[in-house]
Amino acid sequence: MTRSFLILAIGFELASYAMAAEAPAAGPFDALLSRTEHRVEQFWDQFSAVTCIENVEQNKLGDNGKILIQKSSAYDYLVLLQLSGDDLMVQESRLLKGKAGKESDRPLLSTGGFSTMVLIFHPHFRPSFRFSDEGADPATPALDRIRFEHIHGQRSPAVLQLRSREYPIEWQGTAWVDRASGNIARIQASIKTSLEDVGLKRLETEVHYAPIVLLGQQAPSWLPVAAQIEADTAHQHWRNAHKFSSYKEFSVSTDSKTQSIPEEPQQ
């Protein structure tokens, strides 16, 4: 039997967060969080207005790290971000490029939604997390490290889907943020609470973002360029890699043709 895990950002009710929002403070760290929140709001608009090519590599690894099964695919990729009332929805669209290969009955890990990890800092998500200042990155002093940890009991922005059931994921990790602009360059995250009762022992991800200049635009948009995911169950180890490239603005074109009606001959 084929067994797969699917990680997706999902919609959730936001009304219960209204009372949990913290009053803004004037400290440097709070100012950085505000800049980051503003940039993520821009990301919300920018990412839903573009398409790209997504290359996905799925690997099943042995105990020694050797690749046992590997599959590579390329897709035309589009993310739809919608805010409807108190629901925040993230929906991915993938259209396979080229011919589909022969499907294997051997299990592989299916992953999605990791391109939008920055939405942890979106104003609708922030009340679900605690944030703390970890200072400047020694290797890249222009980047500040922000630690985040999901608050138990709050709605989670991600779920594990397994056998038609959904299990909330509580993320914890670190984001590397450009101090001057508030743009997020990198996020590392792992599950805070164990999901071993459903077979998942470990889940980790690292997502990279970079400035992308789209045709006809002067200012760059910070968009995802790579995501890596690793997961372990009791007896299996997976590693998936997603790469995003060839960004362009999303547009819908329609062709309209008017057929002329010949005049009736005069009697």
Buried (B, 14 or more C-beta within 10 A) or exposed (E): EEEEBBBBBBBBEBEEBEEEEEEEEEEEBBEBBBBBBBBBBEBBEBBBBBBBBBBBBBBBBEEEEEEEBEBEBBBBBBBEBEEEEBBBEBBBEBEEEEEEEEEEEEBBBBBBBBBBBBBBBBBBBBBBBEBEBEEBBEEEEEBBBBBBBBBEEBBBBBBBBBEEEBBBBBBBBBBBBBBEBBBBBBBBBBBBEEBEEEBBBBBBBBBBBBBBEBEEEEEEBBBBBBBBBBBBBEEBBBBBBBBBEEBEEBEEEEEEEEEEEEEEEEE
